[in-house]
Amino acid sequence: MEVIDEKTNTPQENKKVLAGILAIVLGALGIHKFVLGYTKEGIIMLLVSVLSFGILAGISGIIGLIEGIIYLTKSDDEFMQMYQINQKTWF
């Protein structure tokens, strides 16, 4: 199923697997947030990990792990609707 982005009127690809794997592997750095287009949230996660010299990276990593599991357990349509069209940024 191809979804058309309402803002740009272009086809939008489902980034579920990429975002899910990046969230599990590099969740502490917030890379998955950048992939989904959530720049502000990605910067928050990155800065929390870097500016705390890794002390709070565990918390960001746990958040990333939880989000990755949530992303990968959603159906393609549900993920597309919730995270790419409606832009739900956290969990």
Residue pairs with C-beta under 8 A, 6 or more apart in sequence:
1 76
1 77
2 11
2 12
3 11
3 12
3 14
3 80
3 84
3 85
4 10
4 11
4 12
5 11
5 12
6 85
12 80
12 84
12 85
14 76
14 79
14 80
14 84
15 35
15 36
15 84
16 71
16 72
16 74
16 76
16 79
16 80
17 72
18 35
19 32
19 35
19 36
19 68
19 71
19 83
20 32
20 68
20 69
20 71
20 72
21 68
21 72
22 31
22 32
22 35
22 68
23 32
23 64
23 65
23 67
23 68
23 71
24 64
24 65
24 68
24 69
24 72
26 32
26 64
27 45
27 60
27 61
27 62
27 63
27 64
27 65
27 67
27 68
28 45
28 49
28 57
28 58
28 60
28 61
28 64
29 45
29 46
29 49
29 60
30 41
30 42
30 43
30 44
30 45
30 46
30 49
30 60
30 64
31 42
32 42
32 64
32 67
32 68
32 71
33 39
33 41
33 42
33 45
33 89
34 42
36 83
36 84
37 84
37 87
38 87
38 89
41 89
41 90
45 60
45 63
45 64
48 56
48 57
48 59
48 60
49 56
49 57
49 60
66 91
67 90
67 91
70 91
71 79
71 83
74 82
82 88
